Amino acid sequence: MAEPLNCKYHANEPAVWRCGKCKRLYCGDCVPIPPEHYPMTKCYICSSSLDYLGGTKSTDPFWMKVPYFLKYGLDWNIIIFIVVMALISAMISSVQSVVISFVLRVIWFSVYFKYTFQVISEISEGNLEPPPLEDVFSGRGFLLFLRMLGVALVFIGIGFFILLTLKYFVLLYAFIVALAWPAIIMIMAKEHNVGEAISPGRIFEMIKTLGGDYINLLIFFAVLNVLPIMASVYLGGESEGASSTILLTIIGLLFFALISEYTVFVFHAMMGYCLYRHQEDLGYDANYDDDYYADEATYIRIASMAECTVLEKEKRYEEAVSRLRSVLEKNPEVLDLNLKYHNLLLLTKEQDRLVRHGQHLIQLLINAKNQRQAAQVYCNVINQASDFTLPTAELRNSVAQGLYSIGKHKETVQLVKDMHKQFPGSYEIPQAYLLAAKALCEGLSQDQLALKYLDFIEGKFPNSPVVKEAKEYREVISRMKH
């Protein structure tokens, strides 16, 4: 069996794209699917075209998922559905009116088929969790029972015709229908079309495409159908005496019903997984339909981030910077692109660009009320450009608050130092200097200098609302001394 194809840059993710030239494999995170009618992405490394592999080339083989199938039927959504449907069925059986009972039974089967077929549909699209119970009464699918009844009647009718005309072939016909029945169910679950479900060509195509997985499916189909019978026979064989026989018969019937329903869901999960493994070959490739970005702007943002991540892992920093800079020229306010660009500039050590872009990024982060991250960006820049500064008192005060909150006390004091000279009369000064006093006292143990900042606030800005807090903090320092 071929080794699974995994992404070169995300080792645990299945490959969705392969470069025809350099053979690199990319996952959906590396190369997002573009919007409809948008040019296809090329290989980030060699610029050659990419081949779409679909979303299921690295799925586990059928036999490796057997534990998952067995657990699937024990999910609480499945158990609750089985119990509730069994209780409703019992109540319908007690209805005296034949007409009402018939109508209720049709509704019961419609709900039952909708949910069981939804199991196939959901798993075939990669949703490996059982459908929530609220989905039972939403969306389409209530006519599946009648459609499957129509399919069954067609095959029964053909069987009667063979019985009357070619009776020696009727057993062979029944055997062929039994072998084809899982394929018929899968076609109906995906296409909701009676014509497709009874088409010999479509059925043969389904079986041929699934190949060995279909053989595995038939084997488990036989085993799962025998299991409840064996269980009930075992319970029946354990009985001794009339009362024991009656009790065990009742228990056996209940157990048979529960095991039968359990095996139904296990088998439907298996069919869904077979479709999922072969969805591209069958023309059911859900990933390409569902995972593309209909919004071009969103796609450009996601794709640019993905490309730069790949180039960064290849240590092609200059290319990544160039690519992202061209995108930012058209999207200067997109925060995650700016953060990515900042990190790349740190790697390239382009000091001039780092400084120019640093002011822009810090302003974006402050606008987004993210003072802590703005403070971290400020620290990143001053580590490479010690003379870096911020142009406004408001920006300095906001970043200083972020620095203080992440424990950067020295940087807090340095940032707000001499603000009264650079921005005389600014209303930001009292708050900034109170922050400096706290940083000096709490982080740098320089109480005397902290008191000088408090003196400045009280002397130069006596009407500021910060004065009250400055006086209270002065008392805190005094108590700490004693």
C-alpha positions in Angstrom: 0.0 0.0 0.0 1.3 3.4 -1.0 2.6 5.7 1.8 0.3 8.6 2.7 1.1 11.9 1.1 1.6 14.5 3.7 2.5 18.2 3.4 6.2 19.1 3.3 5.6 22.0 5.8 3.0 20.5 8.0 4.0 16.9 8.5 0.7 15.8 10.1 -1.5 17.4 7.4 -2.6 15.5 4.2 -1.3 16.9 1.0 -3.9 18.7 -1.2 -1.5 20.0 -3.9 1.6 18.7 -5.6 4.0 20.6 -7.8 4.4 19.0 -11.2 8.1 20.1 -11.4 9.7 20.0 -8.0 7.2 17.5 -6.5 6.7 19.5 -3.3 3.5 18.6 -1.5 1.3 21.3 0.1 -1.7 21.1 2.4 -4.7 23.3 2.3 -3.2 25.6 4.9 -0.2 26.2 2.7 -2.1 26.7 -0.5 -5.7 27.8 0.1 -8.2 27.0 -2.7 -8.7 30.2 -4.7 -12.2 31.7 -5.5 -14.0 30.6 -8.6 -12.5 32.1 -11.8 -9.4 33.2 -9.9 -6.0 32.2 -11.3 -4.7 29.0 -9.8 -1.8 29.3 -7.3 1.6 28.3 -8.6 4.4 26.6 -6.6 6.0 29.1 -4.2 9.4 27.7 -4.9 9.7 27.0 -8.6 6.6 28.8 -9.9 5.3 25.7 -11.7 1.6 24.8 -11.8 0.2 22.7 -9.0 -1.9 19.5 -9.4 -4.9 19.3 -7.1 -4.9 16.0 -5.2 -8.2 16.4 -3.4 -8.7 16.3 0.3 -8.5 12.5 0.9 -5.2 11.2 -0.5 -3.8 10.7 2.9 -6.8 9.2 4.6 -6.2 6.0 6.7 -6.9 2.7 5.0 -10.4 1.2 5.6 -9.1 -1.5 8.0 -7.3 1.1 10.2 -10.6 2.9 10.8 -12.5 -0.2 12.1 -12.1 0.9 15.8 -13.6 4.3 14.8 -16.5 2.6 13.0 -17.3 0.5 16.1 -17.2 3.5 18.4 -19.3 5.6 16.0 -22.4 3.5 16.8 -21.9 4.2 20.5 -22.0 8.0 20.2 -24.7 9.5 22.4 -26.5 11.1 19.4 -26.8 7.7 17.9 -27.9 5.9 21.1 -30.5 8.6 21.8 -31.8 8.4 18.3 -32.1 4.6 18.4 -33.9 4.6 21.8 -36.3 7.4 20.9 -37.1 5.9 17.5 -37.7 2.5 19.2 -40.1 4.0 21.7 -42.0 5.9 18.9 -42.2 2.7 16.9 -43.7 0.9 19.9 -46.3 3.6 20.3 -47.2 3.5 16.6 -47.7 -0.3 17.0 -50.4 0.3 19.6 -52.4 2.7 17.3 -55.7 1.0 16.4 -56.5 2.8 13.2 -54.8 1.2 10.2 -54.8 4.4 8.2 -53.3 6.5 11.0 -50.8 3.8 11.8 -49.7 3.6 8.2 -49.2 7.4 7.9 -47.2 7.4 11.2 -45.1 4.5 10.0 -44.3 6.3 6.7 -43.3 9.4 8.7 -41.2 7.2 11.0 -39.3 5.6 8.1 -38.8 9.0 6.5 -37.1 10.3 9.6 -35.1 7.1 10.1 -33.8 7.0 6.5 -33.0 10.7 6.5 -30.8 10.4 9.6 -29.1 7.2 8.6 -28.4 8.5 5.1 -27.2 11.8 6.6 -24.5 9.7 8.4 -23.2 8.6 5.0 -23.4 12.1 3.5 -21.6 13.8 6.5 -18.7 11.3 6.7 -18.3 11.3 2.9 -17.6 15.0 3.2 -15.0 14.6 6.0 -17.3 15.3 8.9 -16.4 12.3 11.1 -18.7 13.2 14.0 -22.3 11.9 14.0 -24.9 14.5 12.9 -26.5 16.3 15.8 -30.1 15.3 16.6 -31.5 18.7 15.7 -30.5 17.9 12.0 -33.1 15.2 11.9 -35.9 17.7 11.3 -33.9 20.2 9.2 -32.9 20.3 5.5 -33.8 17.9 2.8 -33.9 14.1 2.8 -37.4 13.2 4.1 -38.3 11.7 0.8 -35.3 9.3 0.8 -37.5 6.5 2.2 -40.0 6.8 -0.6 -37.2 6.9 -3.1 -35.5 3.9 -1.6 -38.9 2.1 -1.6 -39.1 2.9 -5.3 -35.7 1.5 -5.9 -36.6 -1.7 -3.9 -39.8 -2.1 -5.9 -37.9 -1.8 -9.2 -35.5 -4.6 -8.2 -38.3 -6.7 -6.7 -40.2 -6.3 -10.0 -37.2 -7.4 -12.0 -36.9 -10.4 -9.6 -40.5 -11.5 -10.2 -40.0 -11.2 -13.9 -36.9 -13.4 -13.8 -38.8 -15.8 -11.5 -41.6 -16.2 -14.1 -39.4 -16.4 -17.2 -35.9 -17.5 -16.1 -36.5 -19.0 -12.7 -33.2 -20.9 -12.6 -31.4 -17.5 -12.6 -33.4 -15.9 -9.8 -30.9 -16.9 -7.0 -28.1 -15.6 -9.1 -30.0 -12.3 -9.5 -30.7 -12.1 -5.8 -27.0 -12.7 -5.1 -26.0 -9.9 -7.5 -28.5 -7.4 -6.0 -27.2 -8.3 -2.5 -23.7 -7.6 -3.6 -24.7 -4.3 -5.3 -27.0 -3.1 -2.5 -24.3 -1.1 -0.5 -23.4 0.7 -3.8 -27.1 1.5 -4.4 -27.4 2.9 -0.9 -24.3 5.1 -1.3 -25.5 6.5 -4.6 -28.9 7.3 -3.2 -27.3 8.9 -0.1 -25.1 11.2 -2.2 -27.4 11.9 -5.2 -31.0 11.4 -4.0 -31.8 10.1 -7.5 -33.7 6.9 -8.2 -32.5 6.8 -11.8 -28.8 6.9 -10.7 -29.4 4.3 -8.0 -30.9 1.7 -10.3 -28.5 2.4 -13.2 -26.3 -0.7 -13.8 -23.5 1.5 -15.2 -23.5 3.8 -12.2 -23.6 0.9 -9.8 -20.7 -0.8 -11.6 -18.7 2.4 -11.6 -19.2 2.8 -7.9 -18.1 -0.7 -7.1 -15.1 -0.5 -9.5 -13.9 2.8 -8.1 -14.1 1.6 -4.5 -12.3 -1.6 -5.4 -10.8 -3.3 -2.3 -12.7 -1.1 0.0 -15.9 -2.4 -1.4 -14.8 -6.0 -0.7 -14.0 -5.0 2.9 -17.5 -3.4 3.0 -19.2 -6.6 1.9 -17.2 -8.6 4.4 -18.2 -6.4 7.3 -21.8 -6.2 5.9 -22.0 -10.0 6.3 -20.4 -10.0 9.7 -22.6 -7.2 11.0 -25.8 -8.9 9.8 -24.9 -12.2 11.4 -23.9 -10.6 14.8 -27.4 -9.8 16.1 -28.6 -13.2 15.1 -25.8 -15.0 16.9 -26.4 -12.9 20.0 -30.1 -13.7 20.1 -29.5 -17.4 19.4 -26.9 -17.5 22.3 -29.4 -15.9 24.7 -32.1 -18.4 23.5 -29.8 -21.3 24.1 -29.2 -20.3 27.7 -32.8 -20.6 28.8 -34.0 -23.1 31.3 -37.7 -23.5 32.2 -40.8 -21.7 30.8 -40.5 -18.5 32.8 -36.8 -18.3 32.0 -37.6 -18.9 28.4 -40.1 -16.1 28.2 -37.8 -13.6 30.0 -34.8 -14.5 27.9 -36.9 -14.3 24.8 -38.0 -10.7 25.6 -34.4 -9.8 26.5 -33.2 -11.5 23.3 -35.6 -9.5 21.2 -34.6 -6.2 22.8 -30.9 -7.1 22.5 -31.5 -8.2 18.9 -33.2 -4.9 18.1 -30.5 -2.7 19.7 -27.6 -4.7 18.2 -29.3 -4.5 14.8 -29.7 -0.7 15.0 -26.1 -0.4 16.2 -24.8 -2.4 13.2 -26.9 -0.3 10.9 -25.1 2.9 12.0 -21.7 1.2 12.0 -22.3 0.0 8.4 -23.5 3.4 7.3 -20.4 5.0 8.8 -18.3 2.5 6.8 -20.1 3.4 3.6 -19.6 7.1 4.2 -15.9 6.6 4.8 -15.5 4.6 1.6 -17.0 7.6 -0.3 -14.7 9.9 1.6 -11.6 8.0 0.6 -12.6 7.9 -3.0 -14.5 11.1 -3.3 -12.3 12.7 -6.0 -12.5 9.7 -8.3 -16.2 9.5 -7.8 -16.7 13.2 -8.6 -17.8 14.0 -5.0 -14.8 16.1 -4.0 -16.3 18.2 -1.2 -13.1 19.9 -0.3 -12.8 21.8 -3.5 -16.4 22.9 -3.4 -16.4 24.0 0.2 -12.9 25.2 1.1 -12.3 27.9 -1.4 -12.7 31.5 -0.4 -15.6 33.2 -2.2 -14.3 36.6 -1.1 -11.3 37.6 -3.1 -9.9 40.0 -0.4 -10.0 37.2 2.2 -8.3 34.8 -0.2 -5.5 37.3 -0.9 -4.9 37.8 2.8 -4.9 34.1 3.7 -2.9 33.1 0.6 -0.3 35.8 1.2 0.2 34.7 4.8 0.5 31.1 3.7 3.0 31.8 1.0 5.2 33.9 3.3 5.1 31.1 5.9 6.4 28.6 3.4 9.1 31.0 2.2 10.1 31.7 5.8 10.4 27.9 6.4 12.6 27.7 3.3 14.7 30.7 4.8 13.9 32.8 1.7 13.2 35.8 3.8 13.8 38.5 1.1 11.3 36.9 -1.2 8.8 36.7 1.6 9.3 40.4 2.5 9.0 41.4 -1.1 5.8 39.4 -1.6 4.1 40.7 1.6 5.2 44.3 0.9 3.4 44.3 -2.4 0.2 43.0 -0.7 0.4 45.6 2.0 0.6 48.4 -0.5 -3.0 47.5 -1.4 -4.1 46.4 2.1 -2.1 48.6 4.6 -4.6 48.2 7.5 -4.8 44.4 7.6 -3.4 43.6 11.1 -2.3 40.0 10.6 -0.4 40.8 7.4 1.4 43.7 9.2 2.3 41.4 12.1 3.7 38.8 9.6 5.7 41.6 7.8 7.1 42.8 11.1 8.3 39.3 12.0 10.0 38.9 8.6 11.7 42.3 8.9 13.1 41.1 12.3 14.6 38.1 10.5 16.1 40.1 7.7 17.4 42.8 10.1 16.3 45.6 7.7 16.6 48.3 10.3 15.2 51.2 8.3 12.1 49.3 7.1 11.7 47.9 10.6 11.6 51.4 12.1 9.3 52.9 9.5 6.9 50.0 9.6 7.1 49.7 13.4 5.3 53.0 14.0 2.6 52.0 11.6 2.1 48.6 13.2 2.1 50.0 16.7 -0.6 52.5 15.8 -2.7 49.7 14.3 -2.4 47.6 17.5 -3.3 50.6 19.7 -6.3 51.2 17.5 -7.2 47.6 18.0 -6.9 48.1 21.8 -4.0 45.6 22.0 -1.5 47.6 24.1 0.4 44.5 25.2 1.2 43.4 21.7 2.0 47.0 20.7 4.5 47.0 23.6 6.1 43.8 22.4 6.5 45.2 18.9 8.1 48.3 20.4 10.6 46.2 22.3 11.4 44.2 19.1 12.2 47.4 17.3 14.3 49.1 20.0 16.3 45.9 20.3 17.5 46.5 16.7 17.2 50.3 16.6 17.8 51.8 20.1 17.0 55.4 18.9 13.5 54.3 17.8 10.8 56.6 19.2 7.1 57.3 18.8 5.8 60.5 17.3 2.9 61.4 19.6 2.3 61.7 23.3 -0.9 59.6 23.0 1.0 56.8 21.3 3.8 56.9 23.9 1.3 56.8 26.8 -0.6 53.9 25.3 2.5 51.8 24.6 3.9 52.7 28.0 0.8 51.2 29.6 1.4 48.0 27.6 5.0 47.9 28.6 4.1 48.3 32.2 1.5 45.5 32.0 4.1 43.0 30.6 6.7 43.9 33.3 9.0 46.0 31.1 9.6 48.7 33.7 12.9 50.0 32.4 11.4 50.4 28.9 8.3 52.1 30.4 10.4 54.8 32.0 12.6 55.3 29.0 9.6 55.8 26.7 7.9 58.5 28.7 11.1 60.3 29.9 11.2 64.0 29.1 7.7 64.0 27.5 7.1 67.4 29.1 10.0 68.8 27.0 8.9 67.1 23.7 5.2 67.6 24.2 4.8 70.6 26.5 1.3 71.0 28.0 0.1 67.6 26.7 -2.8 66.1 28.8 -1.1 62.7 28.4 1.9 63.7 30.6 0.2 63.2 34.0 -0.9 59.7 33.3 2.4 58.8 31.6 4.5 60.1 34.5 2.3 58.3 37.1 3.0 55.1 35.2 6.8 56.0 35.3 6.6 56.5 39.0 4.9 53.1 39.5 7.5 51.4 37.2 10.4 53.1 39.1 9.0 52.1 42.5 7.7 48.6 41.8 10.1 47.3 39.2 13.3 49.3 39.6 13.3 50.1 43.4 14.0 53.8 42.7 11.5 55.4 45.1 13.2 58.8 45.2 13.0 59.3 41.5 9.4 58.0 41.5 8.6 60.8 44.0 10.1 63.4 41.7 7.7 62.3 39.0 4.8 62.6 41.4 6.0 66.1 42.5 6.0 67.1 38.8 2.4 65.9 38.3 1.2 67.7 41.4 3.2 70.9 40.7 2.6 71.3 36.9 -0.8 69.7 36.5 -2.7 70.6 39.7 -6.1 70.4 38.0 -5.5 67.0 36.4 -7.7 64.1 37.6 -4.5 62.1 37.9 -3.4 64.3 40.9 -5.6 62.4 43.3 -4.2 59.1 42.2 -0.6 60.5 42.4 -1.2 61.6 46.0 -2.6 58.1 46.9 0.5 56.5 45.4 2.7 58.8 47.3 1.2 57.4 50.5 1.8 53.9 49.2 5.5 54.7 48.8 5.6 56.2 52.3 4.0 53.2 53.9 6.4 50.9 52.0 9.4 52.8 53.5 8.1 52.3 57.0 
